[in-house]
Amino acid sequence: MSEIIIPGGIICCWIIIIGLAISVARSQRRGIERLLSQLQAWEKAQGVRRKRWEERVEKDMIAMEQRLTAHIDRMHFEDRRRSIQVTERVTYELAHLPRLEDTPLPPKKPAVTETADIHQLPRSFQGANLASYDLSYRYLRYADLRNADLSHANLFMADLTGACLRDARLTHADLSAANFTHADLTNADLTGANLLVTDLYDTRLTGASLLQARNLTNEQIRGAIIDRYTRLDPGIDITLPRVPRTTI
């Protein structure tokens, strides 16, 4: 009898153990499935958030690009408006520029120096494009012509006493018989300019280029103010003493 009971008990124990193992396995499987479901839900939520973030970033980029485009357009508009204003001002100044024969002799004034207030100069053509303009016989005393383009301009007999022409371009300009007394032509480009009997007394030519300048004489350079950066043709003798101005 005992031979039947003992094996039966062992079998029952194995059946119970197997049942418990199956139950535990099913429980673990349900747990894993639940974790997988939660992971999928989390990934889906992350995908939704990522999509919303990308859409928001794209909208922000579009808005930023629109603001930048609008700002650039405004800058271009302001530049065009300033350019038009400058052109209109230069045109007005040129139209009202007196001729020498219509101008009374000015009183004696001190020469314009580096410390002079350039904004107080009577005529302002700073940075203006005056290439090939006819400014002959014009009254341009103490005018502001910094960075102006006067290449091929006609300045025959023009009065530029004390004018400021720093960095101006005067290539191949006709400067014959013009008066540049006390004018400032620092770093100006006078390459190929006609300087026939041009008055250069006390004219500041430091750093200026006078290469291939026509009709330039030693006497004119001796009366001007030059430095080692002034570019001159080899035929000009800068070793001669400075020529004093004779007062009458």
Protein Blocks (a to p, Z undefined) as FASTA:
>chain_A
ZZmmmmmmmmmmmmmmmmmmmmmmmmmmmmmmmmmmmmmmmmmmmmmmmmmmmmmmmmmm
mmmmmmmmmmmmmmmmmmmmmmmmmmmmmmmmmmmmccfklpccddddddddfkbcfklp
fbacehiacehiafehiacehiafehiafehiacehiacehiacehiacehiafehiafe
hiacehiafehiacehiafehiafehiacehiahiafklmmmmccdfklccdfklcckbc
cdddddZZ
